[in-house]
Each structure stands twice: as C-alpha cells, then as structure tokens.
C-alpha cells in the first residue's frame, strides 16, 4: 500500500485525527482514507469514478497523487565540481 510508505504529515490535503477512522490518514474534513484512492486506482477505477463513488473532489485526489509523486521522485543531483575537474585531460 503506497500510503504506508510516505510521511503524509507533510501533505496539506490530508489529516489524521485520533478516534476518526482509527487515526488513518484521510482526506481533510472527510472520513475517506488516502489508501482508498490508491486501492481504487489499482483495481482499475478512474478518478471520475472515485469522485462519484466517494463524494470527494478532483482537487483532493490530485493533491494526494501529486504529493505521492513528489515524495517518490529522486532527490536532485548535486553538481560536484571536483569530479568535473577530473574529467579527461587533453
């Protein structure tokens, strides 16, 4: 499950409230667990179907997907001037 691997506390579109849905990360001001988005997409549902079936917005889903994509991206490569200086001498 994708949501278990990410630090959702940095995503403003979600919240975890003790006592609500067992403290699972849910879309802010809803009871819909973030994991439901990924599970539905995995099973072949479209974003439109998720919106219709769960009464959430495209913006909410997009915020979760964007956060997950950004979190999964590799860190930017750093430029190492010393390695460049050791490049092939002519």
Secondary structure, DSSP 8 states (H G I E B T S, - for coil): -GGGGS-GGG-TTEE--TTSGGG--EETTS--BHHHHHHHHHTT--HHHHHHHHT--HHHHHHHHHHHHHHHS-------HHHHHTS---
